[in-house]
Amino acid sequence: MTHPTNIAITSPVRTPVLDGEIDDADLVVAAKHDRAAFAPLYRRYADPVFRYCLRRLGDREDAEDATTQVFTNALAAMPRYRDDGPSFRSWLFAIAHNVLVDAERKRRPNHTLEVAGSIVDHTPGPEEAALAAEVRRDVRALLDAVAPDQRRVLELRLAGLSTAEIGRVLDRPPAAIRGIQLRAEIRLRSLLGVAPSERGTGDA
């Protein structure tokens, strides 16, 4: 993986989470004083951020460019990161959200939505790859079928963020995020022909 002081992502890299025993907060403290110390944070979040960008943009090359921009912006902003502010993860995904808003405004009109389906995690056989592609196309079709605010919440939830973190990224209170997610769940269940759930939206 490219060193974050010279970020240039050419593909999503699935690397073992190094420095896994170190909390984000401790890594951030080091990175604020030493640019080289940003590397463990980059290794930890490069893949989730790339997949979030890919889910939003639907094009591998655009997602790679956006991911590069996200980490470039984050590295430049590290000295201004507030230790008493939001978690590093929600702060980073807020940067990603803003980068993607700009990227979506500048998109070329001939980009298709099918490219996301070709991305697989490992090196599967043809049948496994075909099934993975079909699942990804189905997920993207479902995301396209819900309201924009619901889609944004679902994309961040799929990226692993909690309700509170999603609220910080989108600048909405947690109660509003829970309401949006519940409406999204109802809409998805309707599209899938599944009976409405009686339980409330969780905060996994």
C-alpha positions as CSV (number, residue, x, y, z in Angstrom):
1,M,0.0,0.0,0.0
2,T,1.3,3.4,-0.9
3,H,2.6,5.5,2.0
4,P,0.0,8.1,2.9
5,T,2.4,11.0,2.6
6,N,2.3,10.3,-1.1
7,I,-1.2,8.9,-1.5
8,A,-1.9,7.2,-4.8
9,I,-4.5,4.4,-4.7
10,T,-4.7,2.2,-7.7
11,S,-7.0,-0.4,-6.3
12,P,-8.8,-1.3,-3.1
13,V,-6.2,-3.2,-1.0
14,R,-7.3,-5.7,1.5
15,T,-4.4,-5.7,4.0
16,P,-4.4,-7.0,7.6
17,V,-5.3,-4.4,10.1
18,L,-1.9,-3.5,11.5
19,D,-1.5,-1.8,14.8
20,G,-4.9,-3.3,15.6
21,E,-4.3,-3.0,19.4
22,I,-3.8,0.7,19.2
23,D,-6.9,3.0,19.5
24,D,-7.7,5.5,16.9
25,A,-7.3,8.3,19.4
26,D,-3.7,7.3,20.2
27,L,-2.8,7.0,16.5
28,V,-4.4,10.5,15.9
29,V,-2.2,12.1,18.6
30,A,0.9,10.7,16.9
31,A,-0.3,11.6,13.4
32,K,-0.9,15.2,14.5
33,H,2.8,15.6,15.2
34,D,4.3,13.2,12.6
35,R,2.9,12.7,9.1
36,A,4.5,9.3,8.9
37,A,2.4,8.2,11.9
38,F,-0.7,8.6,9.7
39,A,0.1,5.3,8.0
40,P,-1.7,3.0,10.5
41,L,-4.9,5.1,10.2
42,Y,-4.6,4.9,6.4
43,R,-4.2,1.1,6.5
44,R,-7.1,0.8,8.9
45,Y,-9.6,2.9,6.9
46,A,-8.5,2.8,3.2
47,D,-10.7,-0.2,2.4
48,P,-13.9,1.0,4.1
49,V,-13.6,4.4,2.7
50,F,-13.0,3.0,-0.8
51,R,-16.0,0.8,-0.6
52,Y,-18.1,3.7,0.6
53,C,-16.9,5.8,-2.3
54,L,-17.6,2.9,-4.7
55,R,-21.1,2.4,-3.4
56,R,-21.8,6.2,-3.9
57,L,-20.2,6.6,-7.3
58,G,-20.6,3.2,-8.8
59,D,-17.3,3.5,-10.8
60,R,-14.0,2.0,-9.7
61,E,-11.7,4.7,-11.1
62,D,-13.8,7.5,-9.7
63,A,-13.9,5.7,-6.3
64,E,-10.1,5.4,-6.3
65,D,-9.7,9.1,-7.1
66,A,-12.2,10.1,-4.4
67,T,-10.5,7.8,-1.8
68,T,-7.2,9.5,-2.6
69,Q,-8.7,12.9,-2.2
70,V,-10.3,11.9,1.1
71,F,-7.0,10.8,2.7
72,T,-5.2,13.8,1.2
73,N,-7.7,16.1,2.8
74,A,-7.6,14.2,6.0
75,L,-3.8,14.3,6.2
76,A,-3.8,18.0,5.5
77,A,-6.4,18.6,8.2
78,M,-4.9,16.5,10.9
79,P,-3.2,19.4,12.7
80,R,-6.7,20.9,13.1
81,Y,-8.4,17.8,14.3
82,R,-9.9,18.4,17.8
83,D,-9.4,15.6,20.3
84,D,-12.6,16.6,22.1
85,G,-14.6,16.5,18.8
86,P,-16.2,13.6,16.9
87,S,-14.4,10.3,16.7
88,F,-11.7,10.0,14.0
89,R,-13.9,7.5,12.0
90,S,-16.9,9.9,11.9
91,W,-14.6,12.8,11.1
92,L,-13.0,10.9,8.3
93,F,-16.3,9.8,6.8
94,A,-17.5,13.4,7.0
95,I,-14.6,14.4,4.9
96,A,-15.5,11.5,2.5
97,H,-19.1,12.7,2.4
98,N,-18.0,16.2,1.3
99,V,-15.5,14.8,-1.3
100,L,-18.3,12.7,-2.7
101,V,-20.8,15.6,-2.9
102,D,-18.2,17.5,-5.0
103,A,-17.4,14.4,-7.1
104,E,-21.1,13.8,-7.8
105,R,-21.4,17.4,-9.1
106,K,-18.5,16.9,-11.5
107,R,-19.4,13.5,-12.8
108,R,-19.1,12.6,-16.4
109,P,-22.6,11.7,-17.8
110,N,-21.4,8.4,-19.4
111,H,-20.5,6.6,-16.2
112,T,-22.5,3.5,-15.7
113,L,-23.7,1.9,-12.4
114,E,-22.7,-1.6,-13.3
115,V,-19.0,-1.3,-12.5
116,A,-19.6,-1.7,-8.8
117,G,-20.8,-5.2,-9.4
118,S,-17.4,-6.3,-10.7
119,I,-15.6,-5.6,-7.4
120,V,-14.9,-8.7,-5.4
121,D,-13.0,-9.1,-2.1
122,H,-10.8,-12.0,-2.9
123,T,-9.9,-14.0,-6.1
124,P,-13.0,-16.1,-6.6
125,G,-13.9,-18.6,-9.3
126,P,-16.2,-17.5,-12.2
127,E,-19.4,-18.7,-10.5
128,E,-18.6,-17.0,-7.2
129,A,-17.6,-13.8,-9.0
130,A,-20.9,-13.9,-10.9
131,L,-22.9,-14.3,-7.8
132,A,-21.0,-11.5,-6.0
133,A,-21.6,-9.2,-9.0
134,E,-25.3,-10.0,-9.0
135,V,-25.6,-9.3,-5.3
136,R,-23.8,-6.0,-5.6
137,R,-26.0,-5.0,-8.5
138,D,-29.1,-5.9,-6.5
139,V,-27.9,-3.8,-3.5
140,R,-27.2,-0.8,-5.8
141,A,-30.6,-1.1,-7.4
142,L,-32.2,-1.1,-4.0
143,L,-30.2,1.9,-2.9
144,D,-31.2,3.7,-6.0
145,A,-34.9,3.0,-5.2
146,V,-35.0,4.8,-1.9
147,A,-35.1,8.5,-1.2
148,P,-31.7,10.3,-1.3
149,D,-31.6,10.9,2.5
150,Q,-32.4,7.3,3.2
151,R,-29.7,6.2,0.7
152,R,-27.1,8.3,2.4
153,V,-27.9,6.8,5.8
154,L,-27.9,3.3,4.4
155,E,-24.6,3.8,2.7
156,L,-23.0,5.0,5.9
157,R,-24.6,2.1,7.8
158,L,-23.2,-0.3,5.3
159,A,-19.8,1.3,5.8
160,G,-20.1,0.3,9.5
161,L,-20.9,3.6,11.1
162,S,-23.2,3.8,14.2
163,T,-26.3,6.0,14.4
164,A,-24.4,8.7,16.3
165,E,-21.5,8.7,13.8
166,I,-23.9,8.9,10.9
167,G,-25.6,11.9,12.6
168,R,-22.2,13.6,12.9
169,V,-21.4,12.9,9.2
170,L,-24.7,14.2,7.9
171,D,-25.1,16.9,10.6
172,R,-28.4,15.5,11.8
173,P,-29.5,14.4,15.4
174,P,-29.5,10.7,16.1
175,A,-33.3,10.7,16.4
176,A,-33.6,12.0,12.9
177,I,-31.1,9.3,11.6
178,R,-33.1,6.6,13.3
179,G,-36.3,7.9,11.7
180,I,-34.7,8.0,8.3
181,Q,-33.3,4.5,8.7
182,L,-36.7,3.2,9.8
183,R,-38.4,4.7,6.7
184,A,-35.6,3.2,4.6
185,E,-36.2,-0.2,6.1
186,I,-40.0,0.0,5.5
187,R,-39.3,1.0,1.9
188,L,-36.9,-1.8,1.3
189,R,-39.2,-4.3,2.9
190,S,-41.9,-3.1,0.5
191,L,-39.7,-3.4,-2.5
192,L,-38.7,-6.9,-1.4
193,G,-42.2,-8.0,-0.6
194,V,-41.4,-8.6,3.1
195,A,-43.8,-7.9,5.9
196,P,-43.0,-4.8,8.0
197,S,-40.8,-5.5,11.0
198,E,-42.3,-4.8,14.5
199,R,-38.9,-4.0,16.0
200,G,-37.4,-0.5,16.0
201,T,-34.2,0.3,14.2
202,G,-31.1,-0.7,16.1
203,D,-27.8,1.0,16.6
204,A,-25.3,-1.6,15.6
